[in-house]
Amino acid sequence: MSTVRSKTFDLVMLVDDNDTYNFINRRILEKKKFAKNIEVQSSGIGALSYLEEHLESPNKLPDIIFLDIKMPLLNGHEFLFKLEQISRATNNNKCKVVMLSSSGNDDDINQAKKYPSVINFIQKPLTLEALDSLN
């Protein structure tokens, strides 16, 4: 897995079903000035809907998606599968993914590494140091 360049991104998306994690992660991203805009989605389904709605407007697509693995209805791995399908169908690979999960399970990590859009795997909680490791 690679890392991202040191810069402020236009749009970052948080995808986690836990509102507390979304609040904390948003505050950390804001404190680090990691992104000009932060889109928060509380489900994989909501995040996919957002992406599909904005396919014709690449400037509204996130540069990086921080994605939880363990979510109801559509988990992180299912989200990645669908994201890869959308990327292939539209020939748009803009969205890079950082898995942000409480799971330290090697199977989860190895499965995430199979997707070209995944650039890193960070153990929750997100920290300023973890963001620095992406630079």
Backbone bond lengths (Angstrom), bond angles and torsions (degrees), N, CA, C in turn:
res aa  C-N    CA-C-N  psi(-1)  N-CA   C-N-CA  omega(-1)  CA-C   N-CA-C  phi
1 M - - - 1.450 - - 1.518 108.63 -
2 S 1.305 115.48 140.14 1.459 120.55 -178.46 1.524 110.99 -95.94
3 T 1.301 115.10 -179.19 1.462 119.88 177.02 1.513 108.85 -117.73
4 V 1.329 115.88 167.85 1.456 121.33 -179.29 1.516 109.67 -96.31
5 R 1.319 116.13 160.95 1.463 120.60 179.99 1.521 110.64 -73.31
6 S 1.322 115.15 157.77 1.456 122.13 178.05 1.521 108.93 -79.75
7 K 1.331 117.40 104.62 1.462 122.36 178.47 1.521 108.75 -169.15
8 T 1.303 115.66 170.78 1.453 121.22 172.25 1.522 107.16 -91.67
9 F 1.309 116.19 125.73 1.456 120.81 -178.47 1.516 110.31 -85.68
10 D 1.334 115.84 153.76 1.465 120.08 178.72 1.518 111.35 -69.58
11 L 1.333 116.32 -45.92 1.466 120.16 -176.54 1.521 110.30 -145.07
12 V 1.313 115.12 130.56 1.457 123.05 175.30 1.526 106.91 -122.98
13 M 1.333 116.14 140.35 1.457 121.01 178.03 1.525 109.95 -114.21
14 L 1.326 115.46 134.83 1.460 122.58 172.16 1.523 107.37 -103.74
15 V 1.323 117.23 129.00 1.458 121.25 177.72 1.526 107.92 -126.15
16 D 1.330 115.18 105.38 1.466 121.29 -178.59 1.519 107.80 -157.23
17 D 1.322 116.97 138.04 1.463 120.71 179.83 1.527 112.14 -80.75
18 N 1.324 117.97 -2.93 1.455 122.42 -178.64 1.533 109.31 -101.31
19 D 1.342 115.93 111.07 1.465 120.87 -177.19 1.522 112.68 -61.91
20 T 1.325 117.41 -33.20 1.464 120.62 179.33 1.526 110.11 -64.86
21 Y 1.331 116.80 -46.71 1.463 119.77 177.25 1.528 111.21 -61.65
22 N 1.332 116.73 -40.78 1.463 119.66 178.57 1.526 110.71 -60.82
23 F 1.332 117.21 -42.29 1.462 121.12 179.31 1.531 110.78 -63.18
24 I 1.333 116.07 -49.94 1.474 120.94 -178.74 1.525 110.49 -62.86
25 N 1.323 117.05 -46.44 1.468 120.38 -178.32 1.524 111.59 -63.50
26 R 1.320 116.27 -39.30 1.467 120.44 177.14 1.523 110.57 -60.68
27 R 1.339 116.06 -45.43 1.471 120.61 -179.39 1.529 110.95 -62.67
28 I 1.311 117.55 -40.26 1.469 120.89 178.90 1.525 110.44 -65.52
29 L 1.324 117.53 -43.85 1.464 120.94 177.79 1.527 110.90 -62.30
30 E 1.337 116.27 -40.20 1.466 120.16 178.71 1.526 110.93 -66.87
31 K 1.320 116.94 -44.42 1.463 121.18 -179.61 1.528 110.70 -60.38
32 K 1.310 117.46 -39.05 1.464 123.05 -178.72 1.529 111.26 -80.98
33 K 1.354 116.83 -9.39 1.467 121.50 -174.47 1.531 109.94 54.09
34 F 1.326 113.90 43.55 1.458 122.27 -176.37 1.524 111.95 -73.53
35 A 1.349 116.27 -29.57 1.464 120.61 -177.40 1.523 110.40 -145.10
36 K 1.330 114.86 148.64 1.465 120.18 175.74 1.524 109.93 -71.67
37 N 1.329 116.37 -35.62 1.457 122.32 -178.64 1.523 109.55 -135.58
38 I 1.332 115.13 144.86 1.468 120.92 179.64 1.522 108.14 -128.42
39 E 1.310 115.32 122.45 1.470 122.86 176.49 1.519 107.24 -102.84
40 V 1.326 116.89 127.82 1.458 121.13 -179.85 1.522 109.09 -112.59
41 Q 1.322 115.31 127.34 1.461 121.93 175.34 1.517 108.46 -123.06
42 S 1.323 117.04 133.30 1.461 121.12 -176.58 1.530 113.20 -93.01
43 S 1.335 116.44 8.74 1.467 119.45 176.99 1.523 109.71 -156.45
44 G 1.317 115.33 155.59 1.448 120.16 174.78 1.514 111.64 -63.91
45 I 1.320 116.57 -35.25 1.464 121.33 179.35 1.523 110.03 -64.62
46 G 1.335 116.93 -44.57 1.462 121.04 178.01 1.521 111.60 -62.70
47 A 1.319 116.28 -40.35 1.468 120.36 179.47 1.521 111.16 -65.36
48 L 1.333 117.51 -42.89 1.470 120.33 177.68 1.520 111.12 -63.10
49 S 1.324 116.72 -41.37 1.467 120.41 177.84 1.525 110.55 -59.87
50 Y 1.333 116.11 -44.44 1.469 120.64 178.39 1.533 109.86 -58.35
51 L 1.322 116.82 -48.38 1.467 120.51 -178.17 1.524 111.46 -62.03
52 E 1.322 116.38 -44.52 1.462 120.33 -179.45 1.527 111.12 -63.88
53 E 1.321 117.90 -37.23 1.470 121.92 179.11 1.525 112.08 -66.46
54 H 1.325 117.43 -26.41 1.467 120.88 -173.49 1.530 114.00 -111.49
55 L 1.320 117.53 15.60 1.466 120.32 -179.34 1.525 113.00 -59.69
56 E 1.307 116.94 -31.39 1.465 120.89 -178.89 1.526 112.22 -83.35
57 S 1.324 117.38 -5.68 1.467 122.37 -179.98 1.522 109.12 -124.76
58 P 1.322 118.14 80.36 1.470 120.81 -175.49 1.524 114.22 -54.73
59 N 1.332 117.92 -27.75 1.463 119.82 178.60 1.529 112.04 -69.88
60 K 1.316 117.85 -13.23 1.465 121.52 177.52 1.534 112.01 -99.63
61 L 1.332 115.78 2.20 1.461 120.15 176.19 1.524 108.52 -90.56
62 P 1.320 116.79 141.41 1.470 118.83 -178.79 1.519 112.53 -69.41
63 D 1.334 114.39 146.80 1.457 120.27 173.60 1.522 109.23 -75.80
64 I 1.336 115.31 -39.87 1.463 121.43 -179.83 1.520 108.87 -134.56
65 I 1.320 115.21 138.70 1.467 122.50 173.78 1.520 107.26 -114.52
66 F 1.333 116.83 122.18 1.466 121.68 171.74 1.517 105.68 -91.69
67 L 1.320 116.69 113.60 1.462 122.54 -168.03 1.520 112.26 -118.09
68 D 1.328 115.93 125.98 1.461 122.04 172.75 1.530 108.19 -77.59
69 I 1.311 116.81 154.21 1.464 120.54 177.85 1.523 111.21 -92.88
70 K 1.320 116.73 -49.83 1.464 121.71 -173.44 1.522 110.68 -87.22
71 M 1.343 115.55 93.75 1.467 122.05 176.80 1.519 108.63 -134.68
72 P 1.334 117.00 148.37 1.467 119.37 177.89 1.534 111.49 -73.28
73 L 1.287 116.23 161.43 1.466 126.65 176.96 1.522 113.54 68.08
74 L 1.323 118.48 -52.67 1.455 122.36 179.55 1.525 106.93 -141.85
75 N 1.332 116.64 103.40 1.464 118.65 -176.43 1.529 110.80 -79.20
76 G 1.321 116.47 176.65 1.452 121.20 -176.40 1.516 113.89 -60.24
77 H 1.329 117.52 -39.25 1.461 120.14 179.82 1.533 110.98 -67.58
78 E 1.319 116.95 -40.04 1.469 120.33 177.13 1.529 109.86 -65.32
79 F 1.330 116.79 -39.23 1.458 121.36 176.83 1.528 109.99 -60.02
80 L 1.332 116.84 -46.54 1.469 120.79 -179.84 1.524 111.41 -59.77
81 F 1.323 116.71 -42.50 1.455 120.91 178.95 1.525 110.28 -58.91
82 K 1.326 116.32 -46.61 1.475 120.67 -179.47 1.529 111.01 -68.87
83 L 1.327 117.72 -38.01 1.464 121.03 177.51 1.533 110.38 -61.28
84 E 1.319 117.08 -42.44 1.468 120.80 178.42 1.526 110.69 -63.54
85 Q 1.336 117.57 -38.61 1.467 120.70 177.46 1.527 110.42 -62.87
86 I 1.322 116.65 -44.57 1.474 121.29 179.10 1.527 109.60 -62.91
87 S 1.316 116.48 -44.42 1.470 120.75 -178.88 1.525 111.56 -60.61
88 R 1.327 116.36 -43.51 1.468 119.93 178.97 1.528 111.15 -66.95
89 A 1.323 117.02 -43.25 1.470 121.37 -176.53 1.528 111.72 -66.55
90 T 1.321 116.37 -33.85 1.470 119.86 -176.39 1.524 112.35 -101.81
91 N 1.330 116.54 -5.05 1.461 121.60 -177.05 1.534 110.84 58.06
92 N 1.335 115.73 36.77 1.461 121.84 -178.35 1.524 108.34 -123.98
93 N 1.311 116.45 109.85 1.463 121.64 -179.77 1.517 112.44 -110.54
94 K 1.329 116.93 30.61 1.467 120.66 -175.46 1.524 112.25 -64.56
95 C 1.312 117.55 -42.21 1.466 122.07 -171.78 1.529 111.56 -75.97
96 K 1.321 115.85 117.40 1.456 122.05 173.43 1.524 107.65 -101.98
97 V 1.320 116.64 151.24 1.463 120.82 -173.24 1.520 110.84 -121.78
98 V 1.334 114.50 134.16 1.452 121.71 169.58 1.517 105.45 -113.05
99 M 1.327 115.91 116.69 1.457 119.74 177.04 1.524 106.76 -72.36
100 L 1.317 115.50 126.30 1.459 121.74 -179.20 1.520 105.74 -125.30
101 S 1.323 115.90 101.77 1.450 118.90 -170.17 1.514 112.46 -142.95
102 S 1.310 115.18 154.53 1.461 120.40 173.44 1.529 110.26 -82.72
103 S 1.317 116.39 -7.57 1.453 120.89 179.71 1.526 110.31 -79.96
104 G 1.317 115.91 124.58 1.454 120.81 173.17 1.523 110.04 -103.79
105 N 1.315 115.24 13.89 1.455 122.73 -177.22 1.532 110.42 -63.70
106 D 1.324 116.49 124.15 1.465 120.94 -179.96 1.526 111.91 -58.87
107 D 1.319 117.81 -34.19 1.467 120.69 178.71 1.524 110.63 -63.68
108 D 1.349 117.42 -41.78 1.470 120.97 177.47 1.526 110.57 -62.68
109 I 1.323 116.19 -44.24 1.467 121.02 -179.13 1.522 110.36 -64.30
110 N 1.321 117.01 -47.20 1.466 120.82 -179.22 1.518 112.24 -65.15
111 Q 1.325 116.49 -38.41 1.468 119.38 178.14 1.529 110.18 -65.56
112 A 1.338 117.26 -40.61 1.466 120.94 179.52 1.523 111.30 -63.50
113 K 1.327 116.88 -36.72 1.467 121.68 -178.34 1.532 112.37 -64.92
114 K 1.314 117.81 -17.39 1.459 121.16 -178.97 1.529 112.52 -72.26
115 Y 1.318 116.88 -17.66 1.463 121.08 -176.44 1.526 109.87 -94.74
116 P 1.340 117.73 126.12 1.467 120.71 -178.13 1.528 113.57 -60.93
117 S 1.318 117.62 -26.55 1.470 119.91 -178.23 1.528 112.38 -74.24
118 V 1.327 118.22 -18.71 1.468 121.52 -177.94 1.525 109.54 -79.33
119 I 1.329 115.52 120.26 1.463 120.22 -177.34 1.528 112.80 -107.58
120 N 1.342 117.12 -14.22 1.460 119.15 179.63 1.525 109.97 -166.53
121 F 1.322 115.38 162.97 1.463 123.17 177.84 1.528 106.58 -131.82
122 I 1.321 116.44 115.30 1.466 121.94 -177.99 1.525 108.89 -116.60
123 Q 1.308 115.25 134.31 1.466 121.40 176.31 1.527 109.18 -78.07
124 K 1.346 117.18 133.88 1.458 120.90 175.51 1.513 109.62 -64.28
125 P 1.283 117.35 150.41 1.463 128.88 0.43 1.527 110.83 -84.15
126 L 1.324 115.87 155.66 1.453 121.43 174.23 1.520 108.35 -63.69
127 T 1.307 116.74 138.71 1.461 121.81 179.26 1.524 109.25 -131.31
128 L 1.327 115.58 164.06 1.462 120.12 175.38 1.525 110.27 -60.83
129 E 1.336 116.13 -37.83 1.463 120.35 179.29 1.525 111.40 -65.18
130 A 1.328 116.69 -38.60 1.463 120.20 178.30 1.528 110.36 -64.99
131 L 1.318 116.83 -38.90 1.469 119.53 176.60 1.525 110.55 -64.71
132 D 1.341 116.19 -39.78 1.466 119.58 177.75 1.518 111.06 -60.94
133 S 1.330 116.84 -32.56 1.473 119.98 -178.54 1.532 111.18 -69.30
134 L 1.321 116.70 -16.09 1.460 120.48 178.56 1.524 111.60 -82.04
135 N 1.313 118.41 -13.61 1.465 122.54 -177.62 1.514 111.50 -86.24
